[in-house]
């Protein structure tokens, strides 16, 4: 089996519009919030990584879904969990803004410094992103800019390419368009289908994402002067 290939972009500069988190330390780790919608497999991998002393620490788990299985990890690791459902409104745009305002209040109340999207299935509005730009990261199951969006595995298989992978990126106003921090490749063979590709990529996601958060928290990504 071909060994996954990791590409880290630590030596590159980030556009000035991104304001990255402070450089943390073991004595004062970054305060992290993880946003989830589902199983929380990636969250569990991150929390296991943080069991060893790190320069980042998860202080809050937020979900839009009260049935998200990943919420169990709050109890397992003694981390505060909060479900923030969509407010009732017939105006969808207003509903999104109201929902994000509730999320923002939770983040501020917990003094969060970095937002980690991990299987969070809602697209954030430009209004919310502008408040946190440079302090929100996401992981996507393709080698961006190829195959953005919710159906990356399907689109990858249909394209009949020979490799895929995952991408960790800063979140901007678009969908999977933010500045790329790191990528890791996996090979695709003729027997792979959507499910098998998903499992391959999950394995590398669970290693790459914590590694990027390590690097981000110690200042390995730099803004242009």
C-alpha positions in Angstrom: 0.0 0.0 0.0 1.3 3.5 -0.9 2.2 5.5 2.1 0.1 8.7 2.5 2.0 11.9 1.4 1.7 15.0 3.5 2.2 18.5 2.2 2.6 21.2 4.8 2.4 24.8 3.8 4.1 26.3 6.9 6.7 28.2 4.9 4.2 30.1 2.9 2.7 33.4 4.0 -1.0 34.0 4.7 -2.9 36.9 3.2 -3.1 40.0 5.4 -6.9 39.6 5.8 -6.4 36.6 8.0 -5.5 37.4 11.6 -4.1 34.2 13.1 -4.4 33.2 16.8 -1.7 34.2 19.3 1.3 32.0 19.7 0.4 29.6 22.6 2.5 27.7 25.1 2.2 24.6 27.3 1.4 26.9 30.2 -1.2 28.9 28.3 -2.6 26.7 25.5 -5.0 28.0 22.9 -8.6 27.7 23.9 -10.4 25.7 21.2 -14.0 25.2 20.3 -15.0 22.2 18.1 -18.1 22.5 16.0 -19.8 19.2 15.0 -23.0 17.9 13.5 -22.6 14.1 13.5 -20.5 11.3 14.8 -17.6 13.3 16.1 -14.9 10.7 15.0 -12.5 13.5 14.2 -13.3 15.2 17.5 -12.5 12.0 19.3 -9.1 11.8 17.5 -8.3 15.4 18.4 -9.2 15.0 22.1 -7.1 11.8 22.3 -4.2 13.8 20.8 -4.7 16.5 23.4 -4.5 14.0 26.3 -0.8 14.6 26.1 0.2 18.1 27.1 -0.3 20.4 24.1 -0.3 24.0 23.2 -4.0 23.8 22.5 -6.9 22.6 24.6 -10.6 22.0 23.7 -12.8 23.9 26.1 -16.2 23.8 24.2 -18.0 21.5 21.9 -20.9 23.0 19.9 -23.4 21.3 17.7 -26.5 22.4 15.8 -27.8 18.8 16.2 -29.1 17.5 19.5 -28.7 14.0 18.3 -25.0 14.4 17.3 -23.3 11.3 18.6 -20.1 13.3 19.0 -21.6 15.1 22.0 -20.8 12.0 24.1 -17.1 13.1 24.1 -17.9 16.1 26.2 -18.8 13.8 29.0 -15.9 11.4 28.3 -13.3 14.2 28.5 -15.2 16.5 30.9 -15.6 19.3 28.3 -18.5 21.6 28.2 -21.0 20.7 25.4 -23.7 23.0 24.1 -26.4 22.3 21.5 -27.4 25.4 19.6 -30.5 24.6 17.4 -31.7 26.8 14.7 -34.1 29.5 16.0 -37.6 29.5 14.8 -38.0 31.9 11.9 -39.7 31.8 8.5 -37.0 34.1 7.1 -34.0 31.7 6.4 -31.4 34.5 6.1 -32.5 36.0 9.4 -32.6 32.5 10.9 -28.9 31.9 9.9 -27.8 35.2 11.4 -29.7 34.6 14.7 -28.2 31.1 14.9 -24.7 32.4 14.4 -25.3 35.1 16.9 -26.1 32.5 19.5 -23.0 30.5 18.6 -20.8 33.6 18.8 -22.1 34.4 22.3 -21.1 30.8 23.4 -17.7 31.2 21.9 -17.1 34.6 23.6 -18.4 33.3 26.9 -15.9 30.5 26.8 -13.1 32.8 25.7 -12.4 30.7 22.6 -9.4 31.6 20.5 -9.6 29.0 17.7 -12.7 27.4 16.1 -12.2 23.9 14.6 -14.9 22.8 12.2 -15.1 19.0 12.3 -18.0 17.5 10.4 -20.0 20.7 10.9 -22.6 20.7 8.2 -23.6 24.3 8.0 -22.0 27.0 5.8 -21.0 30.0 7.8 -22.1 33.4 6.7 -19.6 36.1 5.7 -20.8 38.1 8.7 -19.7 35.4 11.1 -16.5 34.6 9.3 -15.4 38.2 9.3 -15.4 38.2 13.2 -13.1 35.1 13.3 -11.2 35.1 10.0 -7.9 33.5 10.6 -9.2 31.7 13.7 -11.5 29.2 12.0 -10.2 26.1 10.3 -11.8 23.3 8.5 -10.8 19.9 7.1 -12.2 18.8 3.7 -12.0 15.2 2.2 -10.3 16.1 -1.1 -7.2 17.7 -2.4 -8.6 21.2 -2.8 -9.2 23.1 -5.0 -10.4 19.9 -6.6 -13.8 18.6 -5.5 -15.1 21.1 -3.0 -18.6 20.8 -1.5 -20.6 18.2 0.3 -20.1 15.3 -2.2 -16.3 15.2 -2.5 -16.0 11.4 -2.3 -18.7 10.9 -5.0 -17.2 13.5 -7.3 -13.7 12.0 -6.8 -14.8 8.5 -7.7 -16.8 9.7 -10.7 -13.8 11.6 -12.0 -11.8 8.3 -12.1 -8.7 10.0 -10.7 -5.9 8.0 -9.1 -5.4 10.0 -5.9 -7.3 12.0 -3.4 -6.8 13.0 0.2 -7.7 15.7 2.7 -7.1 19.4 3.0 -6.9 21.6 6.1 -7.7 25.2 5.3 -8.5 28.5 6.9 -12.2 29.4 6.4 -13.1 32.4 4.3 -16.4 33.6 2.7 -16.6 30.8 0.2 -17.2 27.1 0.4 -13.9 25.2 0.8 -12.0 28.2 -0.8 -9.9 29.3 2.1 -6.1 29.4 2.4 -4.6 25.9 2.4 -2.5 25.0 5.4 -1.8 21.4 4.7 -2.8 18.4 2.6 -2.3 14.7 2.7 -2.7 12.3 -0.3 -4.0 8.8 -0.5 -4.0 6.6 -3.6 -7.2 5.3 -5.3 -7.3 1.9 -6.9 -9.9 0.3 -9.3 -11.7 -1.4 -6.4 -12.3 1.7 -4.4 -15.8 3.0 -4.0 -17.2 6.0 -2.1 -17.3 4.1 1.2 -13.7 2.7 1.0 -12.3 6.1 -0.1 -14.1 7.7 2.8 -12.5 5.3 5.2 -9.0 5.8 3.7 -9.3 9.5 4.0 -10.7 9.4 7.6 -7.5 7.6 8.7 -5.3 10.4 7.4 -7.6 13.2 8.5 -7.4 12.0 12.1 -3.7 12.4 12.1 -3.3 15.5 9.9 -5.8 17.8 11.6 -4.3 17.6 15.1 -0.8 18.1 13.6 -1.9 21.3 11.8 -3.5 22.6 15.0 -0.2 21.9 16.8 1.6 24.0 14.1 -1.0 26.8 14.1 -0.8 27.1 17.9 3.0 27.5 18.0 3.1 30.1 15.2 4.3 28.1 12.2 2.0 30.0 9.8 2.9 33.6 9.3 1.1 36.7 8.1 2.8 38.9 5.5 4.3 42.0 7.0 
